[in-house]
Amino acid sequence: MLMTETAHAFWTVAHGRGELRPTSLPGDADGMVTVSAHYSGISRGTESLVFAGQVPTSEFERMRAPFQEGDFPFPVKYGYASVGRVEQGPDSLLERIVFCLYPHQDRYRVPVEAVTLLPDGLPPARAVLAANMETALNACWDAGIAPGDRVTVIGAGVVGALVAWLSASVPGTDTTLVDINPARADLAARLGLRFAKPDQAEDNQDVVIHASGSEAGLVRALQLAGFEARIVELSWFGSHRPALPLGQAFHSQRLELRCSQVGHLPAHRRARWDHGRRLAKALELLTDPRLDTLISGESDFRDLPRVMPELLAGCADALCHRVKY
């Protein structure tokens, strides 16, 4: 018997301001599970744009999170990296730890198909990286990384680091993680990756993946690509319009600039893969304990209205921030 059918959720209510609001859980029914959250993760890139009200009007519908409430720009309940214990549901899931693409909320009730069991060997505290790993896996598919490729990943945030980590696991690849922050060299070393600052990165690359979220990073990606190479843009700029030097070597080098976005699987994967299979694989890939290095901080859910503005104001050394319930 549940003690309460209410919960508390974090809402962005204005530019740079959030608050905890009470919410009622939907009625219990067959095919539903009730989850008590243990952790959630903050997706810095997307959530910073949401928190600042910078989601373009054209993307208001396409950028909705699976269990979002409210509408852009404000007020909105947003997020998609929750890990918790099933407290009510089918016997096969009862008391099990699951991942769900749910906003920051202490308890929630969703259809059973919306949760994914954590694999053996994956601690719940690390599983908050699942949505980031999904994005990284999708990016590697979009990039078409093959054995022997020279690959450069620009931007050593969580997603960029995960992309480089996956790329380096492909036999024979020569993968470099690039960032303007020299402190990221230590992160790269802990993940077994080679690191370079932007002015030290080698050119003539087969694949360049851009994940820095900056105009300068994307310009550098074009410069590092070799003849007929592929540049994969993984950043989401929101309402910002980066200026690119497409009148320079872009045409003569016959470069390919491709977008990667996690909302859809690449066309060449859709016949055999769906979102559920991709998420299960992302969770499986997170069982490597070295990935704990991508968690750079933790705070209590009750402090989120105070902590969120500080987190998203811009901290060069910050990676994934974990919320504890």
C-alpha positions as semicolon CSV with decimal commas, in nm:
position;residue;x (nm);y (nm);z (nm)
1;M;0,000;0,000;0,000
2;L;0,144;0,335;-0,105
3;M;0,164;0,600;0,165
4;T;0,099;0,887;-0,074
5;E;-0,015;0,947;-0,430
6;T;0,163;1,282;-0,455
7;A;0,515;1,371;-0,555
8;H;0,739;1,674;-0,606
9;A;0,893;1,780;-0,937
10;F;1,138;2,046;-1,050
11;W;0,991;2,305;-1,286
12;T;1,163;2,581;-1,480
13;V;0,926;2,872;-1,423
14;A;1,115;3,167;-1,575
15;H;1,448;3,253;-1,730
16;G;1,710;3,110;-1,494
17;R;1,461;3,027;-1,219
18;G;1,317;2,696;-1,104
19;E;1,107;2,565;-0,818
20;L;0,979;2,241;-0,668
21;R;0,609;2,187;-0,722
22;P;0,376;1,920;-0,580
23;T;0,212;1,696;-0,836
24;S;-0,046;1,419;-0,825
25;L;0,041;1,081;-0,968
26;P;-0,191;0,943;-1,236
27;G;-0,428;0,669;-1,128
28;D;-0,286;0,321;-1,090
29;A;-0,380;0,077;-1,364
30;D;-0,267;-0,246;-1,522
31;G;0,047;-0,200;-1,724
32;M;0,177;0,084;-1,502
33;V;0,472;0,102;-1,266
34;T;0,537;0,341;-0,979
35;V;0,901;0,441;-0,940
36;S;1,075;0,595;-0,639
37;A;1,364;0,797;-0,780
38;H;1,715;0,739;-0,646
39;Y;1,907;0,963;-0,887
40;S;1,863;1,180;-1,192
41;G;2,119;1,341;-1,418
42;I;2,129;1,694;-1,554
43;S;2,189;1,720;-1,928
44;R;2,390;2,042;-1,934
45;G;2,368;2,123;-2,302
46;T;1,994;2,086;-2,356
47;E;1,882;2,176;-2,005
48;S;2,086;2,496;-2,004
49;L;1,900;2,612;-2,316
50;V;1,566;2,514;-2,163
51;F;1,653;2,690;-1,836
52;A;1,747;3,004;-2,028
53;G;1,435;2,996;-2,245
54;Q;1,640;2,954;-2,563
55;V;1,446;2,673;-2,729
56;P;1,352;2,809;-3,075
57;T;0,981;2,846;-3,137
58;S;1,009;2,612;-3,436
59;E;1,133;2,335;-3,203
60;F;0,873;2,367;-2,926
61;E;0,706;2,038;-3,025
62;R;1,005;1,844;-3,156
63;M;1,212;1,911;-2,843
64;R;0,951;1,789;-2,596
65;A;1,088;1,530;-2,353
66;P;0,894;1,200;-2,327
67;F;0,717;1,291;-2,000
68;Q;0,746;1,667;-2,015
69;E;0,470;1,877;-1,862
70;G;0,404;2,239;-1,952
71;D;0,513;2,412;-2,270
72;F;0,822;2,601;-2,380
73;P;0,944;2,844;-2,289
74;F;0,791;2,847;-1,936
75;P;0,673;2,695;-1,709
76;V;0,801;2,352;-1,803
77;K;0,895;2,026;-1,629
78;Y;1,189;1,892;-1,828
79;G;1,453;1,621;-1,805
80;Y;1,520;1,266;-1,922
81;A;1,765;1,078;-1,699
82;S;1,599;0,919;-1,396
83;V;1,702;0,604;-1,208
84;G;1,486;0,453;-0,937
85;R;1,328;0,155;-0,766
86;V;0,996;0,007;-0,878
87;E;0,773;0,021;-0,570
88;Q;0,453;-0,090;-0,742
89;G;0,403;-0,286;-1,064
90;P;0,441;-0,634;-1,213
91;D;0,613;-0,895;-0,994
92;S;0,897;-0,920;-1,246
93;L;0,986;-0,555;-1,183
94;L;0,892;-0,509;-0,818
95;E;1,187;-0,374;-0,613
96;R;1,408;-0,374;-0,924
97;I;1,618;-0,073;-1,030
98;V;1,521;0,083;-1,361
99;F;1,608;0,374;-1,589
100;C;1,339;0,604;-1,729
101;L;1,344;0,909;-1,957
102;Y;1,167;1,112;-1,692
103;P;1,216;1,470;-1,558
104;H;1,353;1,551;-1,213
105;Q;1,081;1,415;-0,980
106;D;1,097;1,210;-0,661
107;R;0,819;0,962;-0,751
108;Y;0,635;0,894;-1,076
109;R;0,402;0,649;-1,243
110;V;0,454;0,550;-1,608
111;P;0,362;0,268;-1,848
112;V;0,572;-0,042;-1,787
113;E;0,731;-0,016;-2,132
114;A;0,878;0,324;-2,035
115;V;1,126;0,171;-1,789
116;T;1,436;-0,035;-1,864
117;L;1,601;-0,269;-1,615
118;L;1,961;-0,193;-1,528
119;P;2,196;-0,472;-1,636
120;D;2,403;-0,663;-1,386
121;G;2,717;-0,473;-1,295
122;L;2,578;-0,123;-1,350
123;P;2,548;0,082;-1,028
124;P;2,237;0,304;-1,017
125;A;2,455;0,610;-0,950
126;R;2,632;0,566;-1,286
127;A;2,315;0,483;-1,480
128;V;2,222;0,854;-1,493
129;L;2,462;0,867;-1,791
130;A;2,231;0,646;-1,999
131;A;2,073;0,924;-2,207
132;N;2,420;1,069;-2,278
133;M;2,547;0,725;-2,382
134;E;2,247;0,684;-2,614
135;T;2,338;1,013;-2,779
136;A;2,702;0,908;-2,812
137;L;2,612;0,569;-2,957
138;N;2,379;0,731;-3,211
139;A;2,656;0,977;-3,305
140;C;2,902;0,695;-3,372
141;W;2,646;0,529;-3,599
142;D;2,585;0,857;-3,781
143;A;2,960;0,911;-3,815
144;G;3,015;0,567;-3,966
145;I;3,342;0,518;-3,776
146;A;3,530;0,220;-3,917
147;P;3,846;0,028;-3,815
148;G;4,158;0,226;-3,897
149;D;3,990;0,568;-3,916
150;R;4,157;0,881;-3,785
151;V;3,889;1,034;-3,563
152;T;3,886;1,365;-3,376
153;V;3,616;1,455;-3,124
154;I;3,598;1,826;-3,040
155;G;3,446;1,906;-2,702
156;A;3,531;1,702;-2,394
157;G;3,199;1,733;-2,216
158;V;3,010;1,419;-2,118
159;V;2,877;1,339;-2,464
160;G;3,202;1,422;-2,643
161;A;3,402;1,210;-2,399
162;L;3,163;0,918;-2,445
163;V;3,181;0,946;-2,824
164;A;3,562;0,942;-2,810
165;W;3,557;0,648;-2,568
166;L;3,333;0,449;-2,803
167;S;3,538;0,547;-3,107
168;A;3,861;0,437;-2,942
169;S;3,712;0,092;-2,883
170;V;3,682;0,032;-3,260
171;P;3,990;-0,172;-3,360
172;G;4,263;0,030;-3,526
173;T;4,106;0,372;-3,485
174;D;4,331;0,663;-3,396
175;T;4,104;0,876;-3,176
176;T;4,184;1,215;-3,023
177;L;3,971;1,412;-2,778
178;V;4,009;1,790;-2,822
179;D;3,913;2,066;-2,580
180;I;4,016;2,422;-2,497
181;N;4,034;2,330;-2,127
182;P;4,377;2,172;-2,054
183;A;4,231;2,009;-1,742
184;R;4,042;1,776;-1,975
185;A;4,371;1,602;-2,048
186;D;4,339;1,425;-1,714
187;L;3,986;1,316;-1,800
188;A;4,107;1,179;-2,132
189;A;4,391;0,990;-1,963
190;R;4,153;0,829;-1,714
191;L;3,940;0,710;-2,006
192;G;4,244;0,584;-2,197
193;L;4,217;0,852;-2,466
194;R;4,465;1,077;-2,641
195;F;4,411;1,449;-2,581
196;A;4,502;1,767;-2,768
197;K;4,424;2,137;-2,743
198;P;4,257;2,280;-3,056
199;D;4,579;2,434;-3,195
200;Q;4,766;2,105;-3,144
201;A;4,511;1,875;-3,308
202;E;4,622;1,695;-3,625
203;D;4,444;1,766;-3,951
204;N;4,360;1,533;-4,241
205;Q;4,111;1,342;-4,027
206;D;3,872;1,083;-4,170
207;V;3,594;1,171;-3,925
208;V;3,552;1,480;-3,707
209;I;3,274;1,490;-3,449
210;H;3,188;1,828;-3,300
211;A;3,035;1,837;-2,952
212;S;3,162;2,160;-2,796
213;G;2,848;2,367;-2,855
214;S;3,064;2,657;-2,975
215;E;3,100;2,831;-3,309
216;A;3,481;2,819;-3,280
217;G;3,470;2,444;-3,223
218;L;3,268;2,383;-3,537
219;V;3,499;2,606;-3,741
220;R;3,796;2,404;-3,612
221;A;3,617;2,082;-3,708
222;L;3,599;2,200;-4,069
223;Q;3,970;2,281;-4,062
224;L;4,073;1,938;-3,930
225;A;3,876;1,733;-4,180
226;G;4,065;1,570;-4,466
227;F;3,961;1,548;-4,830
228;E;3,602;1,420;-4,862
229;A;3,592;1,363;-4,486
230;R;3,279;1,361;-4,272
231;I;3,204;1,620;-4,000
232;V;2,925;1,521;-3,763
233;E;2,758;1,806;-3,572
234;L;2,639;1,682;-3,234
235;S;2,588;2,018;-3,061
236;W;2,249;2,183;-3,038
237;F;2,281;2,561;-3,070
238;G;1,921;2,645;-2,984
239;S;1,837;2,992;-3,115
240;H;2,204;3,083;-3,176
241;R;2,319;3,097;-3,542
242;P;2,688;3,008;-3,575
243;A;2,881;3,162;-3,864
244;L;3,084;2,913;-4,070
245;P;3,357;2,967;-4,332
246;L;3,183;2,765;-4,604
247;G;3,347;2,979;-4,869
248;Q;3,695;2,845;-4,787
249;A;3,810;2,483;-4,804
250;F;3,464;2,338;-4,744
251;H;3,388;2,311;-5,118
252;S;3,733;2,235;-5,256
253;Q;3,779;1,959;-4,998
254;R;3,433;1,818;-5,077
255;L;3,352;1,795;-4,707
256;E;3,034;1,639;-4,572
257;L;2,861;1,811;-4,279
258;R;2,606;1,587;-4,115
259;C;2,375;1,636;-3,816
260;S;2,334;1,372;-3,546
261;Q;2,029;1,396;-3,319
262;V;1,923;1,127;-3,075
263;G;1,547;1,163;-3,135
264;H;1,571;0,936;-3,440
265;L;1,784;0,633;-3,517
266;P;1,999;0,648;-3,832
267;A;1,816;0,516;-4,138
268;H;2,053;0,223;-4,181
269;R;1,970;0,100;-3,827
270;R;1,592;0,135;-3,822
271;A;1,512;-0,205;-3,977
272;R;1,661;-0,389;-3,677
273;W;1,691;-0,136;-3,396
274;D;1,433;0,063;-3,201
275;H;1,468;0,307;-2,911
276;G;1,429;0,030;-2,654
277;R;1,711;-0,180;-2,797
278;R;1,936;0,126;-2,824
279;L;1,871;0,228;-2,461
280;A;1,938;-0,126;-2,337
281;K;2,270;-0,125;-2,523
282;A;2,359;0,217;-2,382
283;L;2,303;0,087;-2,027
284;E;2,515;-0,219;-2,101
285;L;2,799;0,001;-2,226
286;L;2,798;0,192;-1,896
287;T;2,920;-0,105;-1,691
288;D;3,283;0,011;-1,729
289;P;3,379;0,169;-1,392
290;R;3,611;0,419;-1,564
291;L;3,302;0,612;-1,669
292;D;3,247;0,724;-1,310
293;T;3,498;0,996;-1,392
294;L;3,223;1,170;-1,592
295;I;3,027;1,244;-1,273
296;S;3,166;1,570;-1,139
297;G;2,921;1,653;-0,862
298;E;2,610;1,560;-0,668
299;S;2,344;1,751;-0,477
300;D;2,016;1,684;-0,302
301;F;1,693;1,709;-0,500
302;R;1,553;1,957;-0,245
303;D;1,836;2,196;-0,327
304;L;1,777;2,192;-0,703
305;P;1,610;2,537;-0,724
306;R;1,927;2,686;-0,577
307;V;2,177;2,455;-0,748
308;M;2,041;2,454;-1,105
309;P;2,119;2,823;-1,181
310;E;2,473;2,773;-1,049
311;L;2,526;2,457;-1,254
312;L;2,406;2,601;-1,581
313;A;2,569;2,941;-1,544
314;G;2,880;2,790;-1,702
315;C;3,151;2,596;-1,520
316;A;3,441;2,490;-1,740
317;D;3,533;2,193;-1,520
318;A;3,180;2,058;-1,469
319;L;3,065;1,736;-1,631
320;C;2,753;1,539;-1,535
321;H;2,587;1,661;-1,217
322;R;2,391;1,395;-1,033
323;V;2,078;1,468;-0,831
324;K;2,020;1,243;-0,527
325;Y;1,673;1,175;-0,387
